[in-house]
Amino acid sequence: MRTVAAPGKYFDGHGLFLKVEASGAKRWVQRITIRGKRRELGLGAVALMSLAEAREVALVNRRNARAGGDPLRDKQESRAVLTFEEAARKVHELHRPTWRNAKHAAQFITTLETYAFPRIGRMSVADVSTADVLSVLAPIWLDKPETARRVRQRIGTVMKWAVAQGWRQDNPAQTISSALPRQDKRQEHRKSLPYDELPAFLTALRRSKASDLTKLALELVILTASRSGEVRLARWEEVDLEKAAWTIPAERMKAGRQHRVPLSPRAIEILHEAKALGALMGDTSGHVFPGARSGKPLSDMTLTKLVRGMGYDIHVHGFRTTFKVWAQERTNFPREVTEAALAHTIRNKAEAAYARSDLFDKRRQLMKAWAVEATANR
C-alpha cells in the first residue's frame, strides 16, 4: 500500500484503510462501530506507522469496541494527559500564590528547567517511571545533595498532582530511595569571615573593580546583618532616612514577619550614595539597588560573584555568622538582642508569647557598634 499514489481510500481488514489525499499525504484510518455508531479513527501517518503496526492497532481497537469500550474516547483522553513539563508549569501556576515570596516560586520552576526538563520534560507525565526520575537525580545526588533533594521533592509535587488527575497511580519520586546512594547528612555550614578580618575585607571591597552600586549593596548586607535578598530587593518606600530605619515587609522575610532594621551612620551614608547613583542612572524602578536590566534589582548571584572575584572563599550569608560571633565575643549585648538583629524566630513557644518587643532601641546601639568595628580602617 505504501506505493499507492492515486488519491482515494484503499481498504484492508478490520475496517482499516489507507487514505491518500490529493496532496499526496497518506494516513491510516479505521472505520469502526462504537456502541452502535459508525466512527472513523485516525491511526497515524504512513511514514510513522507500517502496515503491520496499523493492522495490530486496528485489531486492538476492534476488540475493545466489541467488548463495550470506546477506542475514540481512550485516544482523546490519552491526548489530554500533559507532558511532564506542561504538568510542572501547571502545578507551578497553581502553587505560586501560596509561596512565601517570588524567589521560592522562581526556584521551583528553574530547578526543574535545569535538571528535569532536559531528560523527562517531553514525556507524558503518566509515563514517567522511577528509572526516569533516577536518570534526573543520579548525576547530582552526591555532588549537589541539597539541590537534588529539592528537585526530587518538586518532581514529587508534580506527580502527586498527576495522581489526583487520575493520570497515574503512583509517585515515582517517592519509591526511588533504595536506588539512590546514601548522602552525607553532615551539615556544611556557610563559610564566614573572622570578624577581625572584616575591616581589611571592606577596604578591599572599596578598591575592587565591581560597580559602585554592587559594592554599596554588599557593604549594607554586612552592616545590617541582613540576608542578601532582603538588601537586593529593598525599595525606597521601605527606607526612612530621617528616622534611620528600614522596614522590610513580611513577604520578604524568612519568618514571614515585618522586620525593622536600625541604620547606623555609615548605613545612612551608603543609602545616600545609592540614591545619588540611581538618579545618575535615571532609574525609576524604586529599587535601592537597581540591576543592569532596566526595572530589575541586582541579580541573585551578583554579590556572590563579587566576593569570589575578590579571592575570598566565603559565603555572603556567612557575614551574619561573622556578626553573631563578634557580638558573642566582643560585646555584652544580651543574646535576645543579637537574635532580634538577625530576625531569628524564637522557637520556644512560651518565650515567644511574651516577647512582644523588637528591642529596636537596643539593636540601634548594637548596630552602631558593629559598624564601628567593621569600618575601623576606613
Contacts in CASP RR format, 6 or more apart in sequence:
PFRMAT RR
TARGET T0000
AUTHOR 0000-0000-0000
METHOD contacts of the structure
MODEL  1
MRTVAAPGKYFDGHGLFLKVEASGAKRWVQRITIRGKRRELGLGAVALMS
LAEAREVALVNRRNARAGGDPLRDKQESRAVLTFEEAARKVHELHRPTWR
NAKHAAQFITTLETYAFPRIGRMSVADVSTADVLSVLAPIWLDKPETARR
VRQRIGTVMKWAVAQGWRQDNPAQTISSALPRQDKRQEHRKSLPYDELPA
FLTALRRSKASDLTKLALELVILTASRSGEVRLARWEEVDLEKAAWTIPA
ERMKAGRQHRVPLSPRAIEILHEAKALGALMGDTSGHVFPGARSGKPLSD
MTLTKLVRGMGYDIHVHGFRTTFKVWAQERTNFPREVTEAALAHTIRNKA
EAAYARSDLFDKRRQLMKAWAVEATANR
1 10 0 8 1.000
1 12 0 8 1.000
1 18 0 8 1.000
1 46 0 8 1.000
1 51 0 8 1.000
2 26 0 8 1.000
2 46 0 8 1.000
2 51 0 8 1.000
4 10 0 8 1.000
4 18 0 8 1.000
4 20 0 8 1.000
4 26 0 8 1.000
5 20 0 8 1.000
5 24 0 8 1.000
6 20 0 8 1.000
7 20 0 8 1.000
7 21 0 8 1.000
7 22 0 8 1.000
7 24 0 8 1.000
8 19 0 8 1.000
8 20 0 8 1.000
9 17 0 8 1.000
9 18 0 8 1.000
9 19 0 8 1.000
9 20 0 8 1.000
9 29 0 8 1.000
10 17 0 8 1.000
10 18 0 8 1.000
10 19 0 8 1.000
10 20 0 8 1.000
11 17 0 8 1.000
12 18 0 8 1.000
12 51 0 8 1.000
12 54 0 8 1.000
12 55 0 8 1.000
12 58 0 8 1.000
13 55 0 8 1.000
13 58 0 8 1.000
14 30 0 8 1.000
14 32 0 8 1.000
14 55 0 8 1.000
14 58 0 8 1.000
14 59 0 8 1.000
14 61 0 8 1.000
14 62 0 8 1.000
15 30 0 8 1.000
15 31 0 8 1.000
15 32 0 8 1.000
15 58 0 8 1.000
15 62 0 8 1.000
16 28 0 8 1.000
16 29 0 8 1.000
16 30 0 8 1.000
16 43 0 8 1.000
16 54 0 8 1.000
16 55 0 8 1.000
16 58 0 8 1.000
17 28 0 8 1.000
17 29 0 8 1.000
17 30 0 8 1.000
17 31 0 8 1.000
18 26 0 8 1.000
18 27 0 8 1.000
18 28 0 8 1.000
18 29 0 8 1.000
18 46 0 8 1.000
19 26 0 8 1.000
19 27 0 8 1.000
19 28 0 8 1.000
19 29 0 8 1.000
20 26 0 8 1.000
21 27 0 8 1.000
25 45 0 8 1.000
26 45 0 8 1.000
26 46 0 8 1.000
26 47 0 8 1.000
27 42 0 8 1.000
27 43 0 8 1.000
27 44 0 8 1.000
27 45 0 8 1.000
27 46 0 8 1.000
28 42 0 8 1.000
28 43 0 8 1.000
28 44 0 8 1.000
28 45 0 8 1.000
28 46 0 8 1.000
28 49 0 8 1.000
28 54 0 8 1.000
28 57 0 8 1.000
28 58 0 8 1.000
29 40 0 8 1.000
29 41 0 8 1.000
29 42 0 8 1.000
29 43 0 8 1.000
30 40 0 8 1.000
30 41 0 8 1.000
30 42 0 8 1.000
30 43 0 8 1.000
30 57 0 8 1.000
30 58 0 8 1.000
30 61 0 8 1.000
30 62 0 8 1.000
31 38 0 8 1.000
31 39 0 8 1.000
31 40 0 8 1.000
32 38 0 8 1.000
32 39 0 8 1.000
32 40 0 8 1.000
32 41 0 8 1.000
32 58 0 8 1.000
32 61 0 8 1.000
32 62 0 8 1.000
32 65 0 8 1.000
32 71 0 8 1.000
33 39 0 8 1.000
33 65 0 8 1.000
34 65 0 8 1.000
34 69 0 8 1.000
34 70 0 8 1.000
34 71 0 8 1.000
34 72 0 8 1.000
35 65 0 8 1.000
35 68 0 8 1.000
35 69 0 8 1.000
35 70 0 8 1.000
39 72 0 8 1.000
41 61 0 8 1.000
41 71 0 8 1.000
41 72 0 8 1.000
41 75 0 8 1.000
43 49 0 8 1.000
43 54 0 8 1.000
43 57 0 8 1.000
43 58 0 8 1.000
44 54 0 8 1.000
49 57 0 8 1.000
60 71 0 8 1.000
61 71 0 8 1.000
64 70 0 8 1.000
64 71 0 8 1.000
64 74 0 8 1.000
65 71 0 8 1.000
81 124 0 8 1.000
81 125 0 8 1.000
81 126 0 8 1.000
81 167 0 8 1.000
82 90 0 8 1.000
82 124 0 8 1.000
82 125 0 8 1.000
83 121 0 8 1.000
83 122 0 8 1.000
83 123 0 8 1.000
83 124 0 8 1.000
83 125 0 8 1.000
84 116 0 8 1.000
84 117 0 8 1.000
84 120 0 8 1.000
84 121 0 8 1.000
84 122 0 8 1.000
84 123 0 8 1.000
84 124 0 8 1.000
84 125 0 8 1.000
84 128 0 8 1.000
84 158 0 8 1.000
85 112 0 8 1.000
85 117 0 8 1.000
85 121 0 8 1.000
85 122 0 8 1.000
86 125 0 8 1.000
87 125 0 8 1.000
87 158 0 8 1.000
87 161 0 8 1.000
87 162 0 8 1.000
88 109 0 8 1.000
88 112 0 8 1.000
88 116 0 8 1.000
88 117 0 8 1.000
88 121 0 8 1.000
88 154 0 8 1.000
88 158 0 8 1.000
89 109 0 8 1.000
90 161 0 8 1.000
91 157 0 8 1.000
91 158 0 8 1.000
91 161 0 8 1.000
92 105 0 8 1.000
92 108 0 8 1.000
92 109 0 8 1.000
94 161 0 8 1.000
95 105 0 8 1.000
95 108 0 8 1.000
95 157 0 8 1.000
96 105 0 8 1.000
99 105 0 8 1.000
99 108 0 8 1.000
100 251 0 8 1.000
100 254 0 8 1.000
100 256 0 8 1.000
101 251 0 8 1.000
101 252 0 8 1.000
103 229 0 8 1.000
103 300 0 8 1.000
107 150 0 8 1.000
108 154 0 8 1.000
111 147 0 8 1.000
111 150 0 8 1.000
111 151 0 8 1.000
111 154 0 8 1.000
112 151 0 8 1.000
112 154 0 8 1.000
112 155 0 8 1.000
112 158 0 8 1.000
115 136 0 8 1.000
115 140 0 8 1.000
115 147 0 8 1.000
115 151 0 8 1.000
116 136 0 8 1.000
116 151 0 8 1.000
116 154 0 8 1.000
116 155 0 8 1.000
119 132 0 8 1.000
119 135 0 8 1.000
119 136 0 8 1.000
120 128 0 8 1.000
120 132 0 8 1.000
120 133 0 8 1.000
120 135 0 8 1.000
120 136 0 8 1.000
123 132 0 8 1.000
125 158 0 8 1.000
125 159 0 8 1.000
125 162 0 8 1.000
125 167 0 8 1.000
125 168 0 8 1.000
126 162 0 8 1.000
126 167 0 8 1.000
126 168 0 8 1.000
128 159 0 8 1.000
128 172 0 8 1.000
129 172 0 8 1.000
130 172 0 8 1.000
130 175 0 8 1.000
130 176 0 8 1.000
130 179 0 8 1.000
132 172 0 8 1.000
133 152 0 8 1.000
133 155 0 8 1.000
133 172 0 8 1.000
133 173 0 8 1.000
133 176 0 8 1.000
134 176 0 8 1.000
134 179 0 8 1.000
134 180 0 8 1.000
136 151 0 8 1.000
136 155 0 8 1.000
137 148 0 8 1.000
137 151 0 8 1.000
137 152 0 8 1.000
137 176 0 8 1.000
137 180 0 8 1.000
138 180 0 8 1.000
140 147 0 8 1.000
140 148 0 8 1.000
140 151 0 8 1.000
141 148 0 8 1.000
141 180 0 8 1.000
141 181 0 8 1.000
141 183 0 8 1.000
142 181 0 8 1.000
142 183 0 8 1.000
145 183 0 8 1.000
145 184 0 8 1.000
148 183 0 8 1.000
149 183 0 8 1.000
152 173 0 8 1.000
152 176 0 8 1.000
153 173 0 8 1.000
155 172 0 8 1.000
155 173 0 8 1.000
156 171 0 8 1.000
156 173 0 8 1.000
156 174 0 8 1.000
159 168 0 8 1.000
159 170 0 8 1.000
159 171 0 8 1.000
159 172 0 8 1.000
159 173 0 8 1.000
159 174 0 8 1.000
160 171 0 8 1.000
162 168 0 8 1.000
163 169 0 8 1.000
163 170 0 8 1.000
163 171 0 8 1.000
189 321 0 8 1.000
190 315 0 8 1.000
190 317 0 8 1.000
190 318 0 8 1.000
190 321 0 8 1.000
191 313 0 8 1.000
191 314 0 8 1.000
191 315 0 8 1.000
191 318 0 8 1.000
192 314 0 8 1.000
192 315 0 8 1.000
192 318 0 8 1.000
192 319 0 8 1.000
192 320 0 8 1.000
192 321 0 8 1.000
192 322 0 8 1.000
192 325 0 8 1.000
193 201 0 8 1.000
193 312 0 8 1.000
193 314 0 8 1.000
193 318 0 8 1.000
193 319 0 8 1.000
193 322 0 8 1.000
194 322 0 8 1.000
194 325 0 8 1.000
195 322 0 8 1.000
195 323 0 8 1.000
195 325 0 8 1.000
195 326 0 8 1.000
195 329 0 8 1.000
195 330 0 8 1.000
195 373 0 8 1.000
198 222 0 8 1.000
198 322 0 8 1.000
198 373 0 8 1.000
198 374 0 8 1.000
199 373 0 8 1.000
199 374 0 8 1.000
199 375 0 8 1.000
199 376 0 8 1.000
199 377 0 8 1.000
199 378 0 8 1.000
200 377 0 8 1.000
201 310 0 8 1.000
201 312 0 8 1.000
202 219 0 8 1.000
202 222 0 8 1.000
202 374 0 8 1.000
202 375 0 8 1.000
202 377 0 8 1.000
202 378 0 8 1.000
203 377 0 8 1.000
203 378 0 8 1.000
204 310 0 8 1.000
205 215 0 8 1.000
205 218 0 8 1.000
205 219 0 8 1.000
205 306 0 8 1.000
205 310 0 8 1.000
206 215 0 8 1.000
208 215 0 8 1.000
208 306 0 8 1.000
208 309 0 8 1.000
208 310 0 8 1.000
210 306 0 8 1.000
212 273 0 8 1.000
212 277 0 8 1.000
213 274 0 8 1.000
213 277 0 8 1.000
213 278 0 8 1.000
213 289 0 8 1.000
213 290 0 8 1.000
213 291 0 8 1.000
213 298 0 8 1.000
214 289 0 8 1.000
214 298 0 8 1.000
214 302 0 8 1.000
214 303 0 8 1.000
214 306 0 8 1.000
215 306 0 8 1.000
216 270 0 8 1.000
216 273 0 8 1.000
216 274 0 8 1.000
216 277 0 8 1.000
216 289 0 8 1.000
217 231 0 8 1.000
217 232 0 8 1.000
217 274 0 8 1.000
217 289 0 8 1.000
217 298 0 8 1.000
217 302 0 8 1.000
217 303 0 8 1.000
218 303 0 8 1.000
218 306 0 8 1.000
218 307 0 8 1.000
218 316 0 8 1.000
219 266 0 8 1.000
219 270 0 8 1.000
220 226 0 8 1.000
220 231 0 8 1.000
220 267 0 8 1.000
220 270 0 8 1.000
220 271 0 8 1.000
220 274 0 8 1.000
221 227 0 8 1.000
221 228 0 8 1.000
221 231 0 8 1.000
221 303 0 8 1.000
221 316 0 8 1.000
221 319 0 8 1.000
222 319 0 8 1.000
222 322 0 8 1.000
222 323 0 8 1.000
222 374 0 8 1.000
223 264 0 8 1.000
223 266 0 8 1.000
223 267 0 8 1.000
223 270 0 8 1.000
223 367 0 8 1.000
223 370 0 8 1.000
223 371 0 8 1.000
223 374 0 8 1.000
224 231 0 8 1.000
224 246 0 8 1.000
224 261 0 8 1.000
224 263 0 8 1.000
224 267 0 8 1.000
224 367 0 8 1.000
225 319 0 8 1.000
225 320 0 8 1.000
225 323 0 8 1.000
225 324 0 8 1.000
225 341 0 8 1.000
225 342 0 8 1.000
225 367 0 8 1.000
225 370 0 8 1.000
226 248 0 8 1.000
226 261 0 8 1.000
226 320 0 8 1.000
227 254 0 8 1.000
227 317 0 8 1.000
227 320 0 8 1.000
228 300 0 8 1.000
228 303 0 8 1.000
228 316 0 8 1.000
228 317 0 8 1.000
229 252 0 8 1.000
229 300 0 8 1.000
230 248 0 8 1.000
230 252 0 8 1.000
230 253 0 8 1.000
230 259 0 8 1.000
231 288 0 8 1.000
231 289 0 8 1.000
232 289 0 8 1.000
232 297 0 8 1.000
232 298 0 8 1.000
232 299 0 8 1.000
232 300 0 8 1.000
232 302 0 8 1.000
232 303 0 8 1.000
233 252 0 8 1.000
233 287 0 8 1.000
233 297 0 8 1.000
234 246 0 8 1.000
234 248 0 8 1.000
234 287 0 8 1.000
234 288 0 8 1.000
234 289 0 8 1.000
235 286 0 8 1.000
235 287 0 8 1.000
235 288 0 8 1.000
236 275 0 8 1.000
236 286 0 8 1.000
236 287 0 8 1.000
236 288 0 8 1.000
237 286 0 8 1.000
238 246 0 8 1.000
238 247 0 8 1.000
238 248 0 8 1.000
238 249 0 8 1.000
239 245 0 8 1.000
239 246 0 8 1.000
239 263 0 8 1.000
239 271 0 8 1.000
239 288 0 8 1.000
240 246 0 8 1.000
240 247 0 8 1.000
241 263 0 8 1.000
241 268 0 8 1.000
241 271 0 8 1.000
241 272 0 8 1.000
244 262 0 8 1.000
244 263 0 8 1.000
244 264 0 8 1.000
244 267 0 8 1.000
244 268 0 8 1.000
244 364 0 8 1.000
245 260 0 8 1.000
245 261 0 8 1.000
245 262 0 8 1.000
245 263 0 8 1.000
245 360 0 8 1.000
246 260 0 8 1.000
246 261 0 8 1.000
246 263 0 8 1.000
247 258 0 8 1.000
247 259 0 8 1.000
247 260 0 8 1.000
247 261 0 8 1.000
248 258 0 8 1.000
248 259 0 8 1.000
248 260 0 8 1.000
248 261 0 8 1.000
249 258 0 8 1.000
250 256 0 8 1.000
250 257 0 8 1.000
250 258 0 8 1.000
253 259 0 8 1.000
253 343 0 8 1.000
254 343 0 8 1.000
255 343 0 8 1.000
255 344 0 8 1.000
255 345 0 8 1.000
257 343 0 8 1.000
259 343 0 8 1.000
259 358 0 8 1.000
260 358 0 8 1.000
260 360 0 8 1.000
261 367 0 8 1.000
262 360 0 8 1.000
262 363 0 8 1.000
262 364 0 8 1.000
262 367 0 8 1.000
263 271 0 8 1.000
263 367 0 8 1.000
264 367 0 8 1.000
264 368 0 8 1.000
264 370 0 8 1.000
264 371 0 8 1.000
265 368 0 8 1.000
265 371 0 8 1.000
266 371 0 8 1.000
266 375 0 8 1.000
266 378 0 8 1.000
267 367 0 8 1.000
267 371 0 8 1.000
271 288 0 8 1.000
274 288 0 8 1.000
274 289 0 8 1.000
275 288 0 8 1.000
278 290 0 8 1.000
281 290 0 8 1.000
283 290 0 8 1.000
283 295 0 8 1.000
284 295 0 8 1.000
285 294 0 8 1.000
285 295 0 8 1.000
285 296 0 8 1.000
285 297 0 8 1.000
287 295 0 8 1.000
287 296 0 8 1.000
287 297 0 8 1.000
289 297 0 8 1.000
289 298 0 8 1.000
290 296 0 8 1.000
290 297 0 8 1.000
290 298 0 8 1.000
291 297 0 8 1.000
291 298 0 8 1.000
291 299 0 8 1.000
291 302 0 8 1.000
292 299 0 8 1.000
303 316 0 8 1.000
304 315 0 8 1.000
304 316 0 8 1.000
307 314 0 8 1.000
307 315 0 8 1.000
307 316 0 8 1.000
320 342 0 8 1.000
323 338 0 8 1.000
323 341 0 8 1.000
323 342 0 8 1.000
323 370 0 8 1.000
324 338 0 8 1.000
324 342 0 8 1.000
326 370 0 8 1.000
326 373 0 8 1.000
327 333 0 8 1.000
327 338 0 8 1.000
327 341 0 8 1.000
327 366 0 8 1.000
327 370 0 8 1.000
328 338 0 8 1.000
330 373 0 8 1.000
331 366 0 8 1.000
331 369 0 8 1.000
333 362 0 8 1.000
333 365 0 8 1.000
333 366 0 8 1.000
334 362 0 8 1.000
336 355 0 8 1.000
336 359 0 8 1.000
337 359 0 8 1.000
337 362 0 8 1.000
337 363 0 8 1.000
337 366 0 8 1.000
338 366 0 8 1.000
339 346 0 8 1.000
340 358 0 8 1.000
340 359 0 8 1.000
340 363 0 8 1.000
341 363 0 8 1.000
341 366 0 8 1.000
341 367 0 8 1.000
345 352 0 8 1.000
346 352 0 8 1.000
346 355 0 8 1.000
END
